[in-house]
Amino acid sequence: MANDPDFDERLSAPYSISTGISAGGDDEIDGYLESIRVQGFCVIERVIPEDQVDAVRESVHRGRELLMKDRKAERARRLELERSRDPGYEPVGDRPRPPRAPHAELCDIARNETFAEYLAESRVLRVARVALDPHVRIMQTEVNKSAKPEEQPVSKERLRWRSWHSDWPHDLTAYGPSSEELWKHCGAVSQPFPDVCMALSTVWYLGPEDVTPFSGGTWIVPGSHKDPRNPRGPDDGIDQHAPIPGEIQVSAPAGSVFMQDTRCWHSRAINQSEHDRTAVVCRYTPWWLSGNEFGNLHSGGHTLRTYVPQDVYARFSPELKLLYRHLAEGEEDLLQSGNQHAAARARETREKYKGSDNGHVVIGEMSAAEWRENRAAQ
């Protein structure tokens, strides 16, 4: 605790792993992308303006209360549905698995519209679209990821405790499937993982204090997204509860967002401050990554899909609609215009090289950077 005579005051001093990244324009975005490529993560500071953080945090707290009521009502409807089929039905554990809308679970974002619009902030979207694909989606929204303060003094042994893991779709043990409920596992990419960023996990820090090691900033192992091992891999020989050389903790001002390649090894940390640390977790994915296997278990139910009601979706900004269109009632998720434009150009220009012997093509000669330069010059 802060009153401990051995306490290092630097642990409560705000700093950011974004230090050194230029502010503004393409250089700032390039800095975030380079950080993700090399270290596996970045922090975009003050996506939510400093004077708006308190209001957004309070709106998230209200949204949680509404969601708890929603979950209770959803379970009652599911039980009623099952008993209409089998009058003697009694639930076992967390079952039954809920059906699709209107009997499925509301997406958490449906009760968090004040917070929602920041998910489409220009810097965040630019990073996600370059790192993943021009057509990105939000596949997961969790508003219950806060950390309460420790009630008792924290021992040195407790401070050394970790819970290393990577995130879906690279988590090998997500949600603990059993032989009775194999469906509970949300699906995992097989090792060794392809060297591709398949999703970006984001943690939105909503205060009331800045995130520091003392208040429980996320533990992260820089560069671990390039390691073929997994901290929970059965054959990788890693103690998922012990510190790892090179580990650091995220630090950032309230209102900032931490973005990480889902392959990165990370762990929650102990909140030694006097305040609850409010956070929201969202996962950005490319259009080609299936989310059908990804359960919304964090919210208190078991569903393969959540949904956004049409009346809520209608109030979203155009950019936010693109992120949630795949979950919206009555909407069809088409490829975005950039992808459609590329497909149209491919059809229109395929006659250009007809008759060539392709003698000028040397496989592997062109880099991605050269390809972009050539495209820009055309």
N, C-alpha and C positions, 0 to 999 in steps of 0.2 A: 504494500500500500504506500501512498505518497508520504505517510508519516513515518515510514520505516527509515531509520538513520542510514541504512545502506542503499536507499533508493537513488537511482541515477535520474536526475531531473531531465536529462536529455530524452528520456523515453516518452515524456509528455510534451516535447517541443514539436510543433508542426513543421514538417518538411515534406517534400514531394519527390517521388521517383521520376517526375516529369522535368526536374531541373535540367537545364541545358537545351531543352527543345524550344525552338523559336516560337514566338507568339504571333499568330496571324498568317493568313494566306497559305499557299501551297507548301511552304517550308515547314509550317507547323504540322500539317497532315503527314508530310513525308517523315517528320521526326517520330510521330506516333507509329507509323507503319514500320519504320526501321527498328524501333524498339520492340514491336511485336515479332518481327522477323528474327531478330538476334536474341532477345531475352525471353520472348514469348508473351509479353504483356506490356501495357502502358497505362498511364493515368491521364485523363483529360480533366483539367481542373475547372471547377465552377461552371459546369454545364447548367446547373440550376443557380441563378444569380444569388448572391449572398443575402439580399433583402427578401428573397422568396423562399428560402430553405425552410424556415419555421412553418410557413403556411402549407408548404408541400408535405412536410413531415406530419403535421396535424391531419391533413386530408388523408394520408396513408393510414394513420391510426383509425380514423373514422371508417375507412374502407375495410379494414380488417374486421371491425365489429359487424359491419353489414355482411361480410363474407361468412362469418361464423353462423349467422342466422340463415344465410343461403344454404350452407352445407347441411345444416340440420334439416331444413325443408327438403333439400334434394334427397337426402337419405330416406326421409319419410315417403317421398314419392316413389323412390325405387322399391322400397319394401311393399308399398301398395301395389305396384306393378307386378312384382313377383307373386304376391298373394292372390292377385286376380287370375294368375295362371295356375297356382298351386295353393289352395286355401290353407294347407298345413305347413307352408314354408316358414322356416326359422333361419335367420342369418347365422353364418359361422364365421367368426372373426371379422375381417374387414369386408367380406363379400356381402352382397352381390356386386359384380362388376357393373357399373352403370352403362346404360345405352347412350345413344347419341341424343342431341337436342331434340325435343325440349326437355328430356329427362336427364341429360348429361349435366356436368357441372359448368357453372359460369366460369369463364376465364377471369382471373383475378383483376385484370385490367378494367373489367366492366364496372368495378366499384372504385376505381382509382383514376378518374378522368383528369383530375388536376395534375397528377404526376405524369399521366400518359403522354402528353404532348412533348415532354422533354426527351422521350425516346427517339423522336425524329429530329433532334437538334442537328444542325448541319455538320458540325465536326464529327459527331458520333456516326452519322450516316455515311459520310465520306470515307471514314476509316473502315467501316463494316463492308461497304460495297467494294472497295479495292481489295481488302483482305479476303473476302468471300466470293461475291458475285454481284453484278449490278442489281439483280433481283434478290433481295434479302427478305427474310421473314423473321418475326419473333416467335420462337417455338415454345418458349417457357416464360411465364411471368409469376414470380413469387413475391408476395408482399409481407411474408412473415419471417424474414431472415434477420431479425434483430438479435442483439446479444445483451443479456442482462448482466449487471455487475455481479462479481463474486460476493457471496454473503459472508464468507470467512476469509481470514488472511491466507494468502496463496503461498504454498511451500515452493522451494526451489525445484523439487521433483515434479510438482504440478506444472510449473512454468516450462519444464522441459518436455511436457507431453505434447504430442502432435497427432494429427489424424490425416496423414497424407493420402491424397487421392487425386485422380484426374476427373474431368467432368464428362457427362454424356456428349458424344457417343463413344468416348474413350474410357469410361468407367467400367471395370470388369465385374464389379459386384454391386451395381446399383440396385438398391431397394431389397437386396437379400432374397432372391427367388428360392423357393423350396420345391421339393418333389411334388407337393400337392398344388402349388400355385406357381407354376413355371411362368405364367403370363406376367407376373409381377416384375420380372426383369425387363428393363426398358430397352435392352438391345445394346450390344457393344461391338465395336470394330475389333477384329482379330489382331493380335500381335504377330509380327512387328507392325506398328502403325505406319500407314503410308505417310510420306513427308508432305502432307497437305493440311492446311488449316481448314477444318470442316465446320467449325462453329466458334463463336466468341462468347464466352461467359462474361457478363458484366455485373458488377456490384455497385449500386448507387448509394453513396454514403449521405444520409440525410440528417446527421447530427444527433443531438444538439451541439456536440463538440466536434472539432476536427478529428480525423482518424489518425491515431499515432500508435506506436507499439504498446503504450500503456493502456490505451482504450481498446486494444484488441484488433489492430490492423492485420489483415490476412497474411499468413505466412506463404511465401512463394519461393520456389527454387529456380533462379534464372537459368535459361537454356535447357530446362528439363523437357521442353516440347520436342527437342531433337534427340532425346534418349529413347532407344527402343524398349527399355524396361518400363515397368509400371509399378508404383509403390505398393499396389495390391496384387501384383502378378504372382501366381502360385509358384513360379519357378525363378523369380528374380531376386530372391534373397534380401529383400529390403524390409526393415522393421518400420512399419507404417506409423508407429507411435514414438519414434526416436528422432532427435534433430538430424538434419542432413547438412553436411559441409556446404557453405555458400548460401544458405537460406537467408532471406531477408523478410522484413515485414513492410506491408504497404502503409504509406503515410500520405495523407492528402487533406485539403480543406473540405469542410462540409459542403455538399452540393456537387462534389466531383464524382466521376465514374471511373472505376477500375475495369479494364478490358483485358481478357486473357485468352490465348489459344487454349482450347479445351484439353489439349494434351498435357498442359503444364501441371506439375505436381504442386499442390497447394493444401493448406490446412487452415481451419478456423483457429482463432487465438483467444486467449482469456482476456476478458474485459475487466481491468483492475480499477477503472474510474468509478465515479459515483453515479453515473447516468446510464440509462439504457442507450445502446447504440442502435439507431434505427437504420435499416438497410432494405433495399429491394433488389432482387436478383432477376435478370432477364437474359435470355440466350438468343443471340442473332445467328441465323443459319442461312445458307444458300437455298435456293428453291429446290435443288435436286436432292436435298437430304430429307428423307422421310421422317416425319414426327409421329407416325401412327403407333410406334412402339414406346413412345415416351409418355409415361404416366404423370399425372398431376398429384402425386402422392403427398407432396409437401403441404398441400392445402387442407388435408384432412379427409380426402376421399380417394377412391381408386377409379380413375377414368383413363381411357386411352385417348380421349379427345376432350378439349374444353371448347366453349363457344362464346362468341360476342353477340349479344342481342342486336337486332337490326336498329332499334331506336338509339342504342349507345353508339353503334358504328356510324350512324348518320351524323353524329356530332363530331367525329374525328376530323382532323385536318387531312387534306389530300395525301400528304407524305405519311402520316400515321396510318391511314387506311391501307396503304400498300404493305405495311408491316403486319397487319392483322386480317387482311382480306381472306386468307385461307381459313380463318376461324369464324368469319362473320356469317350469320344466318342469311341464306338466300343469295350468297355471293359466289362467283366463280373466280378462282385465282388464275388469271392469265399471265403469261410472261410479260414483263414490263417492256416499254417501247424500245429501249436500247437493244434488247435481245431480238425483238421483232424486226427492228431496222436492219440489224446485221443479217438476219435470215433473208430479208427481202433483197438486200444488196447481193448476197450470195447467189440468189436465183437470177438476178438481173445481169450479173457480170460473169457468169460461168462460161459464156462463149468467148470471153476475152483471150483465153489461153488455148483455145481449141486449135489443134494442128501443131502445137509445140512438141519438141521431142524431150522436153524436160532435162536437156543436157546441162542447163545452168544450175540445176538443183544439187547442192551438196548437203547431205543429211547431217544435221547437228551443227552446221556452220553458223546459223543465225541464232542470236540470243533473243530473249524476250524484249530487252530494251531496244535492240535493232528493229525488231518487228514493229514495235510501237512507233519508232521514228519513221519507218517506211510508210506505215499506215497514215501517219499525220501529214506526210509529204504528198500523198495522193490526192 
